[in-house]
Amino acid sequence: MYHIRFFTIFVLHLLHKATEPSKYCVAIMDHITGLVQSFQEIPQKFVGNRVNAGVYLMNPSVLNRIELTPTSMETKVFLNTVADRKLYAMFLPHEGFWMEIGGQRD
């Protein structure tokens, strides 16, 4: 398995290749290893087109990273895991419809 091979604790399991990435948070990553280096929230200039599609594969130890207060996975847990170089991503190509839920309306 991908996450076991890299001894990681968190994998963004599905990245979507967005046609308009300036509307989303873009994952900046090493395309060979999948290591996520940073995120760019609604970039003004093109930095990539791989956005989080919201499917995660987590080691149970991720639960230890979540504070017992209202916490955002995207702004707290992801960023801390990126800083620790423990967040990897996989891109699974697909054809068809994709839509962000709980976000902007087009």
Residue pairs with C-beta under 8 A, 6 or more apart in sequence:
2 11
2 34
2 57
2 88
2 90
3 9
3 10
3 11
3 57
3 59
3 88
6 33
6 34
6 35
6 88
8 59
8 86
8 87
8 88
9 58
9 59
9 61
9 62
9 81
9 86
10 56
10 57
10 58
10 59
10 62
10 77
10 78
10 81
10 86
10 87
10 88
11 34
11 56
11 57
11 58
11 87
11 88
11 89
11 90
12 27
12 36
12 52
12 53
12 55
12 56
12 87
12 88
12 89
12 90
13 55
13 56
13 57
13 90
13 92
14 53
14 54
14 55
14 90
14 91
14 92
15 27
15 50
15 51
15 52
15 53
15 89
15 90
15 91
15 92
16 50
16 51
16 52
16 53
16 98
17 49
17 50
17 91
17 93
18 24
18 26
18 49
18 50
18 51
19 49
21 43
21 46
21 47
21 48
21 49
21 50
21 51
22 42
22 43
22 44
22 46
23 42
23 100
23 104
24 42
24 51
24 52
24 100
24 103
25 39
25 40
25 41
25 42
25 51
25 52
25 74
26 39
26 40
26 43
26 47
26 48
26 49
26 50
26 51
27 36
27 39
27 48
27 50
27 51
27 52
27 89
28 36
28 37
28 38
28 39
28 40
28 47
28 48
29 35
29 36
29 37
29 48
29 50
29 89
30 37
33 88
34 88
34 89
34 90
35 85
35 87
35 88
36 78
36 82
36 87
36 88
36 89
37 82
38 82
39 74
39 78
39 79
39 82
40 47
40 48
50 89
50 91
52 74
53 98
54 101
56 73
62 77
62 81
65 77
65 80
65 81
66 73
66 76
66 77
67 76
71 77
78 87
81 87
